[in-house]
Amino acid sequence: MSEANTKKDVWEMVRLGLTLVCYAVASCTVLALVNNFTSKKILLNQLDKANAAMKEVFAQADEFKPVSDFEPSSNNSITLSDAYLAYADEKIVGAVIQVAGPTYDKGKLIVGVDSNGIVTGMRFLELTDSPGFGSKAKDDSYKLKNGKTFYGQFEGKDARLGFIRNETFDAISGATITSDSVANLLSEGTSCLIKYLAMNGGQNE
């Protein structure tokens, strides 16, 4: 093979390598731009959903500010996360928190309490209990004897009195485990919020 042909082959390899590098750089640039654009939209959507959920359980608030210095659950099987102080007219009026843990299967809910320890609302974010039994806890169409949904009955209750089946709240017929487990989740979540509010100027005497 002549020297000219060898140089030509080398140049072709270099040219091919440079072409591949250019394509790779261009692809990475496009992916970075797309990711930058979509990640912002995803984050905004997540924030919108979070704000909507918080507004559902704390309608009186006009703003929610995240906090991270709350005490973790004393129950190792229950996880507390995504806590927010609730504000109205720039004053702390309560707080909300997400609570996840075992039910008959597993569940995740969001609950709010005001500065007096009164539950402002509770909603399920996830519940995988048995259809027709435990799943009634999140069912809009299932009504207790008092005419309320299972989750709706907790609004207005004093969390400091505890959540005791058939004493401070009505259980779901045929779903005792789900009822008691939800009570445990609510107890952990509201206890955490009441303590946090007491230490951060949001608890009334």
Phi, psi and chi 1 to 4 in degrees:
 res  aa     phi    psi   chi1   chi2   chi3   chi4
   1 MET       -  133.0 -177.9 -179.9  -67.8      -
   2 SER   -72.7  162.5   67.2      -      -      -
   3 GLU   -63.4  -35.8 -175.0  177.2  -14.5      -
   4 ALA   -64.2  -42.8      -      -      -      -
   5 ASN   -66.2  -38.1  -73.1  -24.8      -      -
   6 THR   -62.0  -45.3  -59.3      -      -      -
   7 LYS   -63.2  -37.1  -71.0 -178.8  177.6  179.4
   8 LYS   -65.0  -42.2 -177.2  177.6  179.8 -179.0
   9 ASP   -64.8  -41.2  -70.2  -17.8      -      -
  10 VAL   -62.1  -45.0  170.6      -      -      -
  11 TRP   -62.0  -39.6  167.3 -116.0      -      -
  12 GLU   -62.3  -40.3  -76.9  -62.8  -40.3      -
  13 MET   -66.1  -41.9  -68.2  176.1   63.4      -
  14 VAL   -63.6  -44.0  171.4      -      -      -
  15 ARG   -63.0  -41.8 -174.0  177.7   67.0   80.9
  16 LEU   -64.3  -41.7  178.9   59.3      -      -
  17 GLY   -62.9  -43.4      -      -      -      -
  18 LEU   -64.1  -38.2  -69.8  172.3      -      -
  19 THR   -62.9  -44.1  -58.5      -      -      -
  20 LEU   -64.1  -39.2  -69.0  173.2      -      -
  21 VAL   -62.1  -43.6  168.5      -      -      -
  22 CYS   -61.2  -43.8  -70.4      -      -      -
  23 TYR   -62.8  -41.8  -83.5  120.4      -      -
  24 ALA   -63.9  -44.7      -      -      -      -
  25 VAL   -62.0  -44.6  170.4      -      -      -
  26 ALA   -62.6  -43.0      -      -      -      -
  27 SER   -64.0  -43.7  -62.9      -      -      -
  28 CYS   -63.5  -39.4  -71.4      -      -      -
  29 THR   -63.2  -46.3  -58.9      -      -      -
  30 VAL   -62.3  -45.0  171.0      -      -      -
  31 LEU   -61.5  -39.9  -73.5  173.0      -      -
  32 ALA   -64.3  -41.9      -      -      -      -
  33 LEU   -65.4  -43.8  -69.8  171.8      -      -
  34 VAL   -64.2  -44.1  170.0      -      -      -
  35 ASN   -63.2  -40.8 -178.7   66.0      -      -
  36 ASN   -62.0  -40.2 -174.8   54.9      -      -
  37 PHE   -73.1  -47.6  177.5   72.9      -      -
  38 THR   -72.4  -35.2   56.4      -      -      -
  39 SER   -64.3  -36.1   61.5      -      -      -
  40 LYS   -66.3  -41.3  -72.6 -179.6 -180.0  178.4
  41 LYS   -66.5  -40.9  -69.2 -159.5   70.2  174.6
  42 ILE   -62.1  -44.3  -69.4  170.8      -      -
  43 LEU   -62.5  -42.5  179.8   58.9      -      -
  44 LEU   -63.9  -40.6  -73.3  173.7      -      -
  45 ASN   -63.2  -40.7  -72.9  -23.7      -      -
  46 GLN   -64.6  -41.3  -70.7  174.1  -21.7      -
  47 LEU   -65.6  -40.0  -71.4  172.7      -      -
  48 ASP   -62.0  -43.7  -73.0  -18.2      -      -
  49 LYS   -65.2  -41.6  -72.8 -179.0  179.9  179.1
  50 ALA   -63.7  -44.3      -      -      -      -
  51 ASN   -64.4  -38.1  -77.5  -35.3      -      -
  52 ALA   -64.6  -42.5      -      -      -      -
  53 ALA   -64.9  -42.2      -      -      -      -
  54 MET   -66.6  -37.7  -71.4 -172.7  -72.3      -
  55 LYS   -65.7  -31.9 -165.2   67.0  177.1  174.3
  56 GLU   -65.1  -37.3  -87.8 -164.1   74.2      -
  57 VAL   -97.3   -6.7  -59.9      -      -      -
  58 PHE  -146.8   72.2 -149.1  125.6      -      -
  59 ALA   -65.1  -24.9      -      -      -      -
  60 GLN   -72.4  -20.2  -53.8   95.0  -46.4      -
  61 ALA   -81.0  148.3      -      -      -      -
  62 ASP  -114.1   -2.3   52.0   39.6      -      -
  63 GLU  -158.1  146.9 -175.4 -179.0    8.0      -
  64 PHE  -129.3  132.0  -60.8   94.0      -      -
  65 LYS  -121.6  127.2  -63.8 -178.6 -179.3  180.0
  66 PRO   -68.7  147.1   25.5  -34.0      -      -
  67 VAL  -132.4  153.1  -65.2      -      -      -
  68 SER  -130.0   -5.9   58.2      -      -      -
  69 ASP   -96.3   33.3   54.0  -20.5      -      -
  70 PHE   -89.5  159.2   55.5   89.0      -      -
  71 GLU   -74.8  137.5  -71.1 -174.1   14.0      -
  72 PRO   -68.9  166.3   25.4  -34.0      -      -
  73 SER   -64.5  142.9  171.8      -      -      -
  74 SER   -78.2  -12.0   57.5      -      -      -
  75 ASN   -98.3  116.4 -174.3  -31.7      -      -
  76 ASN   -63.6  -19.1  -68.1  -27.8      -      -
  77 SER   -89.0   -5.7   64.9      -      -      -
  78 ILE  -114.1  134.5  -65.0  176.9      -      -
  79 THR  -114.0  129.6  -57.9      -      -      -
  80 LEU  -104.2  134.6  -56.5  176.6      -      -
  81 SER  -154.4  168.9   65.0      -      -      -
  82 ASP    49.4   60.4  -58.7  -59.0      -      -
  83 ALA   -91.0  142.2      -      -      -      -
  84 TYR  -137.8  140.6  -69.4   77.2      -      -
  85 LEU   -81.5  139.8  -75.8  174.5      -      -
  86 ALA  -101.0  133.3      -      -      -      -
  87 TYR  -120.3  147.4  -71.0   77.2      -      -
  88 ALA  -139.9  124.9      -      -      -      -
  89 ASP    54.3   39.7  -62.4  -35.9      -      -
  90 GLU    67.9   14.7  -60.0 -177.0   -9.2      -
  91 LYS  -115.6  144.0  -65.7 -179.2 -179.8  178.1
  92 ILE   -69.2  123.6  -62.8  172.8      -      -
  93 VAL  -118.4   -1.4  -68.5      -      -      -
  94 GLY   161.0 -157.5      -      -      -      -
  95 ALA  -160.8  161.7      -      -      -      -
  96 VAL  -132.5  157.2  -60.5      -      -      -
  97 ILE  -155.3  152.2 -163.5  167.0      -      -
  98 GLN   -97.4  140.1  -70.2 -174.9   21.8      -
  99 VAL  -131.5  129.9 -168.8      -      -      -
 100 ALA  -129.4  144.9      -      -      -      -
 101 GLY   175.2 -175.6      -      -      -      -
 102 PRO   -72.7  140.0   27.2  -34.1      -      -
 103 THR  -120.2 -129.3   49.6      -      -      -
 104 TYR   -69.7  -36.8 -172.8   81.5      -      -
 105 ASP  -117.9  -88.9 -173.7   24.4      -      -
 106 LYS  -154.1  155.2   61.2 -179.1  178.8  178.9
 107 GLY  -149.0  160.2      -      -      -      -
 108 LYS  -142.9  130.3 -175.2  175.5 -175.0  179.5
 109 LEU  -136.9  166.0   57.9   83.2      -      -
 110 ILE  -123.0  134.8 -178.0  170.4      -      -
 111 VAL  -135.6  147.7   60.7      -      -      -
 112 GLY  -124.7  147.1      -      -      -      -
 113 VAL  -132.6  147.9  -63.4      -      -      -
 114 ASP   -89.7 -175.1   67.7   14.8      -      -
 115 SER   -68.4  -11.0  -63.0      -      -      -
 116 ASN  -102.1    7.5  -63.8  -52.8      -      -
 117 GLY    81.9   13.7      -      -      -      -
 118 ILE   -90.3  132.6  -55.8  -59.1      -      -
 119 VAL   -67.9  124.0  177.0      -      -      -
 120 THR   -91.0  -15.3   56.9      -      -      -
 121 GLY   163.1  160.9      -      -      -      -
 122 MET  -148.3  138.0 -174.9  -85.3  -87.7      -
 123 ARG  -140.3  147.9  -67.2  -68.7 -175.1  -81.3
 124 PHE   -85.1  132.2  -74.9   98.1      -      -
 125 LEU   -94.5  -25.2  -59.0  176.1      -      -
 126 GLU  -159.7  139.2  178.0 -173.2    4.8      -
 127 LEU  -157.1  120.5 -175.6   65.1      -      -
 128 THR  -115.3   28.4   56.2      -      -      -
 129 ASP   -74.8  171.6  -73.2   11.3      -      -
 130 SER   -57.5  131.1  -55.7      -      -      -
 131 PRO   -59.2  135.6  -23.7   34.4      -      -
 132 GLY    86.1  -11.9      -      -      -      -
 133 PHE  -125.5  -93.0  -68.0   95.0      -      -
 134 GLY   -61.6  -29.8      -      -      -      -
 135 SER   -66.5  -14.8   64.5      -      -      -
 136 LYS   -62.1  -21.2  -70.7  178.7 -179.6  177.8
 137 ALA   -58.6  -31.6      -      -      -      -
 138 LYS  -107.7    3.7   64.9  173.5 -177.9  179.4
 139 ASP   -79.7  118.5 -171.3  -12.2      -      -
 140 ASP   -63.0  -28.7  -67.1  -22.4      -      -
 141 SER   -86.5  -14.8   64.0      -      -      -
 142 TYR   -83.4  123.9  174.2   74.6      -      -
 143 LYS  -119.8  141.1  -63.2  -65.8 -168.8  -66.2
 144 LEU   -79.4  176.2  -59.7  165.7      -      -
 145 LYS   -60.9  -26.9  -69.9 -179.2  180.0  179.6
 146 ASN   -80.6    0.6   57.9   22.6      -      -
 147 GLY    87.2   -0.7      -      -      -      -
 148 LYS  -100.3  159.7  -62.9 -179.2  179.1  179.7
 149 THR   -71.6  163.4   60.0      -      -      -
 150 PHE   -58.7  -49.5  175.5   76.5      -      -
 151 TYR   -71.9  -27.9   61.9   82.3      -      -
 152 GLY   -71.4  -22.9      -      -      -      -
 153 GLN   -68.9  -17.3   70.2  175.7  -47.3      -
 154 PHE   -79.6  -20.5  -65.3  101.9      -      -
 155 GLU   -61.5  130.4 -177.3  176.3  -14.7      -
 156 GLY    90.8   -5.9      -      -      -      -
 157 LYS   -82.2  147.1  -68.6 -168.6  177.9  -64.1
 158 ASP   -81.7  109.9 -170.6  -22.2      -      -
 159 ALA   -64.3  -22.5      -      -      -      -
 160 ARG   -71.5  -15.0  -66.0  166.6  -62.3 -174.4
 161 LEU   -85.7   -7.3  -60.8  178.0      -      -
 162 GLY    85.6  171.5      -      -      -      -
 163 PHE  -121.0   97.9  -59.8   96.4      -      -
 164 ILE  -116.4  121.1  -53.6  167.6      -      -
 165 ARG   -53.7  130.5  170.9  170.7   42.6   92.7
 166 ASN    62.0   13.1  -64.7  -28.6      -      -
 167 GLU  -120.1  -59.3  -71.9 -171.9   25.4      -
 168 THR  -101.4   -9.7   60.1      -      -      -
 169 PHE  -153.7  158.4   75.4   94.1      -      -
 170 ASP   -90.9  132.8  -66.8  -26.6      -      -
 171 ALA   -82.4  163.5      -      -      -      -
 172 ILE   -83.7  128.9  -60.3  168.4      -      -
 173 SER   -61.8  124.5  178.8      -      -      -
 174 GLY    82.5    6.1      -      -      -      -
 175 ALA  -137.2   57.9      -      -      -      -
 176 THR   -63.4  -41.5  -58.8      -      -      -
 177 ILE   -63.5  -45.5  -66.2  175.9      -      -
 178 THR   -60.3  -45.9  -64.4      -      -      -
 179 SER   -59.6  -47.6  -59.9      -      -      -
 180 ASP   -67.3  -37.6  -73.1  -17.1      -      -
 181 SER   -67.6  -40.1  -61.3      -      -      -
 182 VAL   -63.2  -39.2  170.7      -      -      -
 183 ALA   -59.7  -40.3      -      -      -      -
 184 ASN   -63.4  -42.8  -69.9  -24.1      -      -
 185 LEU   -62.4  -43.7  -63.3 -179.9      -      -
 186 LEU   -64.7  -40.1  -73.4  172.0      -      -
 187 SER   -60.9  -45.7  -66.8      -      -      -
 188 GLU   -64.2  -45.8  -73.2  -64.6  -42.0      -
 189 GLY   -66.1  -47.4      -      -      -      -
 190 THR   -70.5  -36.0   55.0      -      -      -
 191 SER   -60.9  -42.6  -66.0      -      -      -
 192 CYS   -60.8  -45.5  172.3      -      -      -
 193 LEU   -67.0  -41.7  -66.1 -179.5      -      -
 194 ILE   -62.0  -43.2  -70.9  170.4      -      -
 195 LYS   -62.7  -44.2  -71.0  177.5 -175.9  176.6
 196 TYR   -64.4  -43.4 -169.4   86.4      -      -
 197 LEU   -63.7  -37.8  -71.7  166.3      -      -
 198 ALA   -64.5  -32.3      -      -      -      -
 199 MET   -90.3   -8.4  -67.4 -173.4  -64.6      -
 200 ASN  -126.3   30.9  -70.9  -86.4      -      -
 201 GLY    74.0   16.4      -      -      -      -
 202 GLY  -112.8    5.4      -      -      -      -
 203 GLN  -104.4  123.1 -177.7   73.3   43.6      -
 204 ASN   -80.9  153.7  -66.7  -28.6      -      -
 205 GLU   -77.4      -  -63.6  -64.5  -26.4      -
